[in-house]
Amino acid sequence: MVLNKEVTPPETEGGVEKIAFYPAINGIKVTEDAFKDYYQTLIGLSFDRDISGFEPSAPPDMTVIYKHSNGEPDTVTRYYDYNENFYAVRVNDEEVGFVTSKFSVNLMFESLDSLLTNGLAEN
């Protein structure tokens, strides 16, 4: 799945510069409010506690790649099964140093489901 946005060139309305923002998932436009709700759950995945010495023994359950529009390198975040309540998180190729709750990740997926079900924009 690719989350992206289309930004149109600025227009001036009443002396104020206005920029149009059109979010999309896999090229399908979604409403701005629904996109913002989902995106907040994605970027809001918290780091619940520090851990050390964890080395994954299986592929990640989930990988999120943040592609930056300012030319910075992508940020790759991998979520590995840690226990029944947490995922161990690796950012880029750094050592796994913290966990996040599976509950928070599940909320993010519920928000994504809502976006795909209710957030499609009329073209």
C-alpha positions as CSV (number, residue, x, y, z in Angstrom):
1,M,0.0,0.0,0.0
2,V,1.3,3.4,-0.9
3,L,0.1,6.5,0.9
4,N,0.7,9.7,-1.0
5,K,-0.5,13.2,-1.5
6,E,-0.9,15.5,-4.4
7,V,-0.3,19.1,-3.7
8,T,-1.4,21.6,-6.4
9,P,0.5,24.8,-7.0
10,P,-0.5,27.6,-4.6
11,E,-3.4,29.8,-5.6
12,T,-4.2,33.2,-4.1
13,E,-7.6,33.7,-2.6
14,G,-8.4,37.1,-1.0
15,G,-4.7,37.8,-0.7
16,V,-4.0,34.5,1.1
17,E,-2.0,31.8,-0.5
18,K,-4.0,28.5,-0.6
19,I,-2.5,25.1,-1.3
20,A,-4.8,22.2,-2.2
21,F,-4.0,18.8,-0.7
22,Y,-5.3,15.6,-2.2
23,P,-4.4,12.4,-0.2
24,A,-4.6,9.0,-1.9
25,I,-4.0,5.3,-1.2
26,N,-2.6,3.4,-4.1
27,G,-3.6,6.3,-6.3
28,I,-7.3,6.3,-5.1
29,K,-8.3,9.7,-3.6
30,V,-9.6,9.6,-0.1
31,T,-11.0,12.4,2.0
32,E,-8.6,14.7,3.8
33,D,-10.2,14.2,7.2
34,A,-10.2,10.4,6.9
35,F,-6.6,10.4,5.7
36,K,-5.5,12.6,8.6
37,D,-7.3,10.3,11.2
38,Y,-5.5,7.3,9.8
39,Y,-2.1,9.0,9.4
40,Q,-2.3,10.1,13.1
41,T,-2.7,6.5,14.2
42,L,0.2,5.4,12.0
43,I,2.7,8.1,13.1
44,G,1.3,7.9,16.7
45,L,2.5,4.3,17.2
46,S,4.4,4.8,20.5
47,F,7.5,3.3,22.0
48,D,6.2,1.7,25.1
49,R,9.4,0.7,26.7
50,D,13.1,0.1,26.0
51,I,14.5,-3.4,25.6
52,S,18.0,-4.7,24.9
53,G,19.4,-7.9,23.6
54,F,16.5,-8.9,21.4
55,E,17.5,-10.4,18.0
56,P,14.6,-11.4,15.7
57,S,14.4,-15.1,14.8
58,A,11.7,-14.6,12.1
59,P,10.8,-12.1,9.5
60,P,8.9,-9.0,10.7
61,D,5.1,-9.2,11.0
62,M,4.9,-5.7,9.5
63,T,7.1,-3.2,7.8
64,V,6.3,0.5,7.3
65,I,8.4,2.5,5.0
66,Y,8.2,6.3,5.4
67,K,9.2,8.0,2.1
68,H,10.2,11.6,2.8
69,S,9.3,14.2,0.2
70,N,12.2,16.5,1.2
71,G,15.0,14.2,-0.2
72,E,15.9,12.6,3.1
73,P,16.5,8.8,2.9
74,D,13.5,6.5,3.6
75,T,12.9,5.4,7.2
76,V,12.1,1.7,7.4
77,T,10.4,0.5,10.6
78,R,10.0,-3.3,11.1
79,Y,7.7,-4.8,13.8
80,Y,8.7,-8.3,15.1
81,D,6.7,-10.5,17.4
82,Y,8.1,-10.0,20.9
83,N,5.4,-11.5,23.1
84,E,1.6,-11.7,23.2
85,N,1.3,-8.0,24.0
86,F,4.2,-6.3,22.2
87,Y,6.1,-5.9,19.0
88,A,9.9,-5.3,19.0
89,V,10.6,-2.5,16.7
90,R,13.7,-2.0,14.5
91,V,14.2,1.4,12.8
92,N,16.3,1.2,9.7
93,D,19.2,-1.2,10.4
94,E,19.7,-0.1,14.0
95,E,19.6,-2.5,16.9
96,V,16.1,-3.3,18.2
97,G,15.8,-1.0,21.2
98,F,12.1,-0.7,22.1
99,V,8.7,-2.3,21.9
100,T,5.2,-1.0,21.0
101,S,1.9,-2.5,22.0
102,K,0.1,-4.8,19.7
103,F,-3.1,-3.0,20.8
104,S,-1.8,0.2,19.2
105,V,-0.9,-1.5,16.0
106,N,-4.3,-3.1,15.9
107,L,-5.9,0.3,16.3
108,M,-3.9,1.5,13.4
109,F,-5.2,-1.3,11.2
110,E,-8.8,-0.6,12.3
111,S,-8.3,3.0,11.3
112,L,-6.9,1.9,7.9
113,D,-10.0,-0.4,7.4
114,S,-12.2,2.6,8.2
115,L,-10.3,4.8,5.8
116,L,-10.7,2.2,3.0
117,T,-14.3,1.6,3.8
118,N,-15.6,5.1,4.5
119,G,-13.0,7.5,3.4
120,L,-13.0,7.3,-0.3
121,A,-13.4,10.7,-2.0
122,E,-15.8,11.4,-4.7
123,N,-13.9,12.0,-7.9
